[in-house]
Amino acid sequence: MKILKTTTEILAMVFLALTVMSCKDIKKENSNTKGSHSEMNHNNSDGHHNSDKKEMVMDNNQDGDAVMILNDYFNLKNALVSDDEAKAKAYGGVLKQSISKLDISKYNNQEQEELSDIIEDAVEHAEHISESPMPHQREHFKILSKDIIDMVAITGTTTKLYEQFCPMYDGGSAWLSMSNEVKNPYYGNKMLKCGKVQREIN
């Protein structure tokens, strides 16, 4: 039993090390490319800046307010992936409003208490995102993502979501996506593919 536990721990450490190494390789590769992100010409063929390609949660069986919050969250996440500070500010403001409108009356007392705390915290971070430059937007997005993940644990989702994880940003940071393809909102174009799917929700 002790050998099995030790083997499991070693395998976990090797997996984490490989993930970090692959992220560092991506970072090095991107740093060697010519020109900054703002100077590069994108033709939208990779979907990186394709604003028409939005992740939308469409399900009538789920809490409508929670669906709206997720849609606004994904728009914000995609703006950070695209390194678009102005759009992130705008979607931060929109998300603040949709979170504020979450109707918690349909949930039991304990869930209402938890959702109330989540709403208070998430509204504050969405507001900061709507007023901050990108490095601060990403700092607040980390905590906001935790709030949204906690919200989904209560409201549920009938749409498959993917909790993804970047081991490099701030000691490790998670976010939600509707696609299992990793597009990192914490580094954007610098390390777009850094991360992994941590778990599937639903």
MARPA-612058 format. One line per 8 residues: for each residue x, y, z of C-alpha. Coordinates in steps of 0.001 Angstrom, whole numbers, plus 524288, in hexadecimal, padded with zeros to 5 digits. Each point is the difference from the previous one (the first is absolute). Example, Ala and Ser with C-alpha at 12.3 -4.5 7.8 and 13.67 -1.06 7.14 Angstrom:
REM MARPA-612058
8300C/7EE6C/81E78 | 8055A/80D70/7FD6C
***
This chain:
REM MARPA-612058
80000/80000/80000 | 80B34/8091F/80380 | 806C5/7FCEA/7F318 | 7F37B/802DB/7F87D | 7FE68/80D0A/806E6 | 80E22/803B3/7FD41 | 7FEAE/7FC0C/7F1BC | 7F38F/80821/7FEA8
806B9/80BD3/805FD | 80BB6/7FE8B/7F6E2 | 7F72B/7FEDB/7F41A | 7F870/80C27/8041F | 80CB3/807A2/801AF | 80511/7FB79/7F2B6 | 7F326/803F9/7F971 | 80071/80D8B/8062C
80E4C/8019D/7FC32 | 7FD04/7FC49/7F1E6 | 7F49A/8098F/7FF8C | 80881/80B06/8053B | 80B05/7FC7E/7F69F | 7F6DA/80004/7F45A | 7FAD4/80D50/80418 | 80DE7/80532/80139
8033E/7FAA0/7F27A | 7F417/806EF/7FA74 | 80417/80C90/806D5 | 80DCE/7FEDF/7FA84 | 7FAE8/7FD03/7F270 | 7F6D8/80BB3/80043 | 80A94/8091A/80535 | 80881/7FC5A/7F44C
7F5C6/803F7/7F60A | 80219/80D1A/7F973 | 7F7A0/80BAB/8039E | 7F707/8027A/80B5B | 7F202/7FB4F/80051 | 7FACE/80D81/7FC9D | 80902/800A3/7F413 | 7FC2E/7F2B8/7FAC6
7F5E6/7FEAF/7F540 | 7F536/7F64F/80301 | 7F667/7FBA8/7F5AB | 7F695/7F9DF/809DC | 801AE/7F2B5/7F979 | 804D4/7FA1A/80CC3 | 7F419/804D5/80759 | 808CE/8073B/80996
7F9F0/80D3B/7FD2E | 7F356/7FB70/7FA0B | 7F5D7/807C0/80785 | 7F4F5/7F939/7F8AE | 80414/7F2D8/8058F | 7FA01/80149/80D86 | 7FDE4/7F561/809F8 | 7F19C/7FFD8/80358
7F900/7F7DF/80A28 | 7F2BE/7FCB2/7FA76 | 7F706/7F819/80895 | 7F232/802DB/80471 | 800A1/7F62A/80B2D | 80A92/8073D/8076E | 7FE3C/80C13/80865 | 7FE94/80AFA/7F5F9
80782/809C6/80854 | 80B50/7F67E/80197 | 80024/7FDA3/7F13C | 80102/80EAB/7FDA3 | 80B1D/8011E/809D5 | 8076A/7F4F4/7F94A | 7FE16/80639/7F295 | 8055D/80CF2/80503
80B1B/7F900/80710 | 80400/7F8F8/7F370 | 7FFD0/80CE3/7F884 | 8090D/805D0/80A44 | 808CA/7F40C/7FFB4 | 80102/800AF/7F128 | 8039F/80E78/800AF | 80B3B/7FC98/80931
80432/7F4D7/7F714 | 8008A/809F1/7F4E0 | 807AD/809E1/80836 | 7F4EC/809CB/7FDD6 | 7FFE7/80902/80BD5 | 7F4CF/8089D/7FB2B | 7F6ED/7F474/7FD81 | 803B9/7FA03/80D13
7FC42/80CBE/806B7 | 7F2FC/80046/7F8DB | 7FCD0/7F1BE/802DD | 8043B/801DF/80E29 | 7F585/80A70/80148 | 7F5CE/7F774/7F957 | 80383/7F46C/808A2 | 7FEE2/80857/80C32
7F1E1/80312/7FC40 | 7FC37/7F1EF/7FCBE | 805EC/7FAD8/80CAF | 7F885/80A4E/807B4 | 7F342/7FB28/7FA08 | 80191/7F1BD/80411 | 7F33C/7FBE8/80689 | 803C7/7F7BD/80BBA
7F229/7FEA2/8057F | 7FDED/7F2C3/7F946 | 80B36/7F9B7/807A6 | 7FFFA/7FAAE/80DE6 | 804D4/80816/80B88 | 80DEA/7FAD6/80008 | 80143/801AE/7F13C | 7FA74/80DC2/8010A
80A22/8037A/80A2D | 80B10/7FA89/7F7BB | 7FAFD/80673/7F391 | 7FE90/80CF5/8070B | 80E6D/7FF86/803D8 | 803DF/7FBF7/7F23E | 7F820/80B17/7F9EE | 805D8/80A39/80907
80DDB/7FBA2/7FD06 | 7FDEF/7FDD2/7F15C | 7F992/80D4E/7FE16 | 80BB3/8068C/8065D | 809BC/7F8F5/7F73F | 7F801/80239/7F398 | 7FF7D/80E75/80373 | 80ECA/80072/801C7
801AE/7F981/7F2BB | 7F75E/80A6D/7F9CA | 808ED/80AB4/8054F | 80DB6/7FA0B/7FF61 | 80B2E/7FDF6/7F65F | 801FE/7F21B/7FB1D | 809ED/7FB1B/80A16 | 7F64F/8036F/80AD7
7F494/7FACD/7F811 | 806AD/7F2CF/7FFD1 | 802BD/80061/80EA3 | 7F194/80265/802C0 | 7FBCB/7F608/7F5B5 | 806CD/7F554/807D6 | 7F76F/80263/80C01 | 7F407/802C1/7F7A0
801D7/7F2C1/7F96B | 80015/7F953/80D3A | 7F335/806FB/80340 | 7F9BC/7FB9C/7F32E | 804A6/7F1F7/80209 | 7FA17/80061/80DBC | 7F364/805A6/7FA6D | 7FEE4/7F516/7F5ED
801CE/7F5FC/80AF0 | 7F332/80529/8059D | 7F823/80429/7F3FF | 80463/7F455/7F7FE | 801B5/7FF95/7F14F | 7F9DD/7F761/7F5AE | 80A98/8044F/7F668 | 80D39/7F950/800F0
80A50/80940/80552 | 80E9A/7FE16/8016E | 80791/804CD/80BB7 | 80D82/80314/7FAD1 | 80C63/802DD/8079B | 80C87/807A1/7FD93 | 80B15/7FBF5/80934 | 80839/80BE8/7FC75
7F730/80B7E/80387 | 80053/80465/80E38 | 80344/7F29D/8059C | 7F56D/7F96B/7F7D7 | 7F328/80597/7FB14 | 7F368/7FA18/7FADA | 7F562/804A2/7F6C3 | 7F3F0/7FA93/7F922
7FE41/7FD60/7F188 | 7F5CA/7F9BD/7F747 | 80ADC/7F9E3/7F7D2 | 80A39/7F639/80439 | 809DA/80768/7F785 | 808BA/8080E/808EA | 80083/80E9C/7FD3E | 80667/80679/80BA4
7F97D/80CAC/804C8 | 80B0E/802E0/809A1 | 80ABD/800FC/7F5B6 | 7F8A1/801DA/7F34C | 808FC/7FF99/7F437 | 80C4F/7FEB6/80866 | 7FC8A/7F21A/80405 | 7F2E5/7FD54/7F993
80074/7F12F/80147 | 805B6/7FF63/80DBA | 7F740/7F7CC/808B8 | 7F7D6/7F3BC/8006B | 7F210/7FB6E/80235 | 7FEE7/7FD96/80E80 | 7F258/7FA2C/7FFEF | 7F350/7FF78/7F871
7F3DB/805B2/80663 | 7F36E/7F8C2/7FC75
***
